[in-house]
């Protein structure tokens, strides 16, 4: 069984697109053939490897990566890089029940009210389960249920809140099948929020943020304003009727604005973004458009990114660049996070895709600095 997070659209062929992007579209940059930027994180002949999640530790060079051995579900594979993603370890030992994961894992850094640093890893569907490490990923607990609830892509993000030490908010979505045991698809997508006040060890009963049968908003990705006072959440639109959407909160997630569409250049799935040293944003996502806009969209079906500013998110601006990181050769089956920024400003972005025609997908990382993209744009 596949979840709504891995919709059936992934199996169709990505359309060809026009040579010229739509009017108003930002500059496009293509890194597909720049193999010097690319590092293979993991590949296994004949085995589907996909949907990675990463976290950068405070030393600025250790990156941990988890991903399922299978299409959106399967035994969780775990690797570590000790040099900022230039090289990767062999697959590391994991607790036995990580092999029972039903969905894509997501890994996050959290800090308890007493200052204790932990890593947490989520595994979704019903029930949502959590694994914990208190030694920077050297050892992990088994996956354990968090409550009598579940959902899809648990969690799209885990964001520290300003309401107190050890306070966090996370978001996920469900379509009726996994929030409770024995659920059924309803045709309504619900975006949920849940809170922790003990540094991510326990979580509140989820509350609905938005529901709709017309637009299917899901797979949230959170970005804070530069001054830290406002949160934006970018959302995939899974009905493929409209562009991706965005919502804002000015009260640490208590209330949210009504969703509105973002420009086509920022439309896609599983947005994950970070700020560069100069305050600009890079956001990674699967490039997938609403049905009516696909024929004219550059990089449709590929691993894409967007460079712009917080002000672009607020105003609906197109941003500065649309970037193709890698050509995906099979439909839309590509591109989950992560996005990390090293102390020297190097972005290390990691995802999966069908990078070779007819081969199973594998995990690839790419490296760049925003000033390098500036230079590439200047040569056009």
ABEGO torsion letter per residue (X at the ends): XBBAABBAAAABBBBBBBABBBBGBBBBBBAAABAAABBBABBBBGBBBBGBBBBBBAAGABBBBBBBBEBGBEBBBBBBBAAGGABBBBBBBBBAAAAABABBBBBBBBBBAAGBBBBBBBBBEOBBBBBBBAAGGABBBBBBBABBBBEBGOBABBBBBAAEBGBBBBBBBBAGAAABBGBBBAGBBBBBBBBBAAGGABBBBBBBABBBAABBBBGBBBBBBAAGABBBBBBBBAAGABBBBBBBBAAGGABBBBBBBBBAAABEBGBBBBBBAAGBBBBBBBBBBBAAAAAABBGBGBBBBBBBBAAAAAAGBAEABBBBABBBABEABBGBOBBBBBAAGBBBBBBBEBABBGBBBBBBBBBBBAAAAAAAAAAX
